Amino acid sequence: MTLSSLKTTIIGAIIAIGLILIAIFYNGLGGVVVPAVNNSSEQNTPQGIALTSTNPPELFEKKDMFITPTQILEFTFNTPLENGPETKIFLDPTHPVKIELSSDKKTAKITPEKPYKLDQGYTLVIKSETKFDGKKTLEKEYNFHFNTPSYSGI
C-alpha cells in the first residue's frame, strides 16, 4: 500500500466516523422514554393543577441535561390546558418555538422552529398565567434548565 492510498483510506474512515457521530447526535441512541411521575404534593396548587411529567424526564427531575438542537419537549399536566395561545411558555434566551396540545389537551409539546444554538444554556418558563379548563391558572411559574452540546468539529 502506498502512502497516498493509506492517506485516502484514513481520510475516508474519519469521514465515515464523523457521519456516524452526526447521525447519533441528531437521532440519539434510541430507546424508550418513560415519563417521570411526581406524586408529591409540592407540585400541586390549591386549585389542584399539577405538572405530572416531562419528556425528557430529566427536566421534571431538575437534573442537569443536554438535548439535541431539534429535540421536542413535552410537559404533561393533570388538568387540560385551555388552548395553545393561552399556554404561556417562554425561553431565555429567546428562541422561536411552536406549542401544540395533545388531543386530551393535557400535554404541551414544544417544538423549536429552528434548531437551538449549540453550546447554549436555556431556561424554559411555564408562566403562572397559563390557562387551564375552567379558567384556572397556575399558582406559580415553573422553570426548567437544559443545555445543548458544544461542537468542536471532526
Order of alpha helices (4+ residues) and beta strands (2+ residues): alpha-beta-alpha-beta-beta-beta-beta-beta-beta-beta-beta
